[in-house]
């Protein structure tokens, strides 16, 4: 799987859905809405394993937890993009 292409696709879908994207060096970034919502993910392309790891924000711990999604194929990336779209549509909009 070609990391640059797949990471760009995730970013494009996230931007389209209104997420903020914060880069953290090469091949890793955060995707989130705001500080009041736990819909936040840390995306990391792990070159040694050959796949993309995604961790979700854990509000109680106030940090990203362990990897919850392992994106190993383009279909996996499409499914994760679907998670981004669905999460944007049904998230709580607290202020």
Protein Blocks (a to p, Z undefined) as FASTA:
>chain_A
ZZklmmmmmmmmmmmnopacddebehiacddfblmbcbdcdddddfknopacdddddfkl
opacddfbdcfbfklmmmmmmmmmmmmmmmccdZZ
